[in-house]
Amino acid sequence: MWIVFSVACALGNAVWTALSKPIVQDMSPLRMLTIFRALVAVLLIVPFVVYGSFPAKLSFWLVVAAIGVLHSARWLIIMHGVKTDYFSTYALYNTAPLFVLLMAPSMLPERFGLQVWAGVLAITTGGIVFYQASRISVYGLIGAVLTALINILSKLGLQDMHPAAFIFLMQASSSLTFGVAFRVMDIKSSGSTPIQWPEVRRILPLALVSAVSGMAFMYALSLDSATRVTAVVRTNLIFGFVLSYVMLGERSHWAWKALGTVLIVAGTVAVAF
């Protein structure tokens, strides 16, 4: 069942990413992400009310706070890297499964044999081929490391809370961090305007898809290892390839993307089975 949830998360991530491309052309990344994360958190209030609780453990709340900060930092770094080198940034960002595989043994009871190692290497190589990285992107690598830390910390946090409730705390923590950053960096900047309802309405469909995919990810993570779930979620590249072709008319470099897709599919099969 964890595979179904992981693939559902990958599809959801691909959909909201494709839908966000026209928006980020008209709106600053910080402004867009602040609205986006706040909406996701609001949409997840109901699952939290149904399944949530407030654990007394200080370590749990430290994990939640850390995830919020890391989650926000990751997307700001990735957005900055995309402006510098879109392809290399996303190529290196998709090496996150490799960093989870390397880091998990010291933070979680996860150790795997050669088949999973080969699968993860195939998936990360497929991501690099998919985006035809021309150089090493420091932004992409930092984003990958932060993703690995977020997923490992989420696995730890799920020990004390239901997945549908934990995703709300994660998104609320991230939303709070983005809100503070927006207040400090955007509201005080020259020419900045308060958030308007048309902006919220435009981003709301993305937030709804993201909320559902986030819940799917947490359910998958609660059922299996952070290493395998993180790796299988990289199938979002395949869904993104199809969506960009159909919805956005992006047909360039399809041969490289097809090769990357083959590597990702082969790696996913090795990791999952």
N, C-alpha and C positions, 0 to 999 in steps of 0.2 A: 504493500500500500504506500510505502514511503516514496517509491518511484513515481507513482501517480501524482502525489502531492508535489514532488520535485519538478516534474514536467509541467504541471499546472502553474507552478510558480514561474518557471522559465517562460511559458507562453504569456503570462500576465506581464512579466517584466518587459518582454519584447513589445507587447502592445502599447504599454504606457510610454515606453521609450520612443517608439515610432510616432505616437501622437504628440509627444513633447517637442519634437524637432522644429515644427513651425513656430511654437510658442517662444522657444529660447532665442529665436531670431528677432523677436520684438521686445523681449523683456530681459533684464539683467539676471544672471544665474542666481544670485542671492535672493532677489525679490521673488523669482519663480519658485525656488526651493522653499522659501519661508511659507508662502501660501500653500504650496503643495503638501508639505509635511504637516502643517496645521490642519488641513482638511482631512488628511489620512487619519490623524489622531482623533479628530471629531467623529469620523465614520466608525472608528473602532471602540467607541465608548460603550455601545450596547453589548458587544461580546464580553467586555471587561465586567460590566454590571452583572451579566449572567454567570460568568465563570471565575471572576476575579476574587482576590483576597488581598490582604496586606501583611505579608510575612514580616515577622519581627526581627529577622536576622539582618544585622547591619551589612554583612557581606553581600547580601542580595541587592540592597539598595545602592551599594557602591558599584556593583556590576551594572545595574540599570543606568546609573549616572555615567559610567565609563562608556557604555554603548552609545548613549546619546551624544556625547562629545565626539567619539570616534566616528560615528555615523555622519555627523555634520561635517567634520573635518575631511572625511573621505570625499564627499560629493563636491565640496568647495575646491579641493585639490584637483579632482578629476576635471571639473569644469574649467579650471585655470589651465590644466594641461591640454585640454581639447583645443583651446584657443591657440596654443603653441604648436602642437602637432597632433591632430585628431587621431590619425591612424596608429601612430606609435603609442600614444597614450592608452587607447582602448586595447591595443594588442597586449601591452604589458599588464594592464589592469586585469585582463582575463587569465593571468597566471596565478590568481588567488588560490585555486585548488592545490597548487603545488606548495604554497606557503602553509596552507592548513595541514597538508600531509607532513610537512617538516616540523611544524610547531605543536601539533596535537599530542604527540607522544609525551611531551613534557608537561602539558596542561590538562589532558584528558586521557582516560585509559583506552587510547586508540592506537593500534599497531596493525600494519597490513603487510601482505606478502608481495611478491613480484608482480602478480597480475594487476593489483590495484595501482602499484607504482607505474607500470607500463601504461595503464589506462589514463592516469592523471597526466603523465608526460605527453600522451597522444592528444589529450584534450587541450592542454596548454600550448602545444605546438600548433594544433589546429587553429587556436585563437590568434596566434602570431601570424600564421599563413593567411588567415581570413582577412586580417587588416593590413597585411603586407608592411610590417613595421620596417621603417628605413633606418631607425636608430633606437638606442635605448632611451626610453622616456622615464625620467626619475619620478615624474608625477604619476605615471601609470604603475610603477613599482610600489610607490608609497600607498597608492590606492589599493593595490593587491594585498599588501601586508595588513593594512587597516581592515580590509574585508575579512581576512583570515582571523584577525583578533576579534572582530565583531561576531563572527559565526561561532568561534570557540567560546566566547563569553556568553553568547546566547544559549549555547548548549548547557553551560553551567547554570544559567538562570532558570532554565526550564525544569531543573530538578526541584524547584520550589513553587512553580506556578503552571497553571493550565496554558497551553500554547496560544489559545484565542485571547487570553487575558494578558499574557506576557508581551505579545506584539503591540498591544495598546501602550503599555508602559515604555517600551522601546521607542515607539513613534512619538509619544508625548515628550519623552526626554530629548529626543532629537529636535522636535518642534520648539521646545523651550530654548535650546541652544541656538537654533536658527533665528528665533525671535529676538534674542539678545543681540546676536551679531547684526541682524537687520537694523535694529534700533540704533546701534552704535555706528555702523558703517554706512547705512543707506539713508535713513531719515535725516541725518545731519549733513548729508552731501548736497552739493549745489543742484538745485533743480529737481530735487526728489519730491514726490507726491505721496500722500497716504494711499494705502491699498484700496482699490475700487471694486465694486461689485462685479462689473463686467470681467475683470481679471479672475475673480473667484469663480465665476460661472464658467469661464473658459477652461480652467484647470480642474474643475470638479470631476469630470469624467475620468481624467488620468488618476486622480486620487482614489476614486472608487475601484478602479482596476488594481491599483497598487495595494489597496487595503486587502482585497481578496487574495492577491498573489502573496502578500506578506503573511497572511494567515496560513496559506498552503505551505509556505516555507517553514513556518514554525511547527506545523503538524509533522512535516517530513523530518525535521530536526529532532523532534521528540521521539520519533520511531526508529531512527538509525543514526549512524555516526556523522559528525560534522564533515569529515573528509569526503565521504561518499555523497552526501547531499550537496555539498558545495560543488563537487565535480559535475554531478548530473544537471544541476541548475545552469551550467554553462551551455546547455542546449538552447538557451535563449538566443544565442548567436544564429542558430539555424532558423528559428522562428522569425528572428529579426531580418534575416536574409530574405525570406519569403515575403514578409510584410513590406519591407522597403521596396521590393520589386513590384508588388501589387499596388500598394497604397501610395508610395512616393515616386514610383517610376525610376528608381535607382537601379540601373542595369549595367553599370560599369564594373569591370574587373570580376565578372561573374565566374570565370574559370578558377581564379584564385579562391574565391569564396566557396565554390563547389569542392575544391580540394580540401579546404579547411573543414568543410562540413563532413566530408568522409572521415577525416581524422577524429573529429569530435564524436561522430556516431560510433566509430570503432572504440574509442576510449571509453565512451559511456557504457557500451556493452561490457567491456572488460571490468569496469568499476562496479556496475550494477549486478552482474551475474558471476 
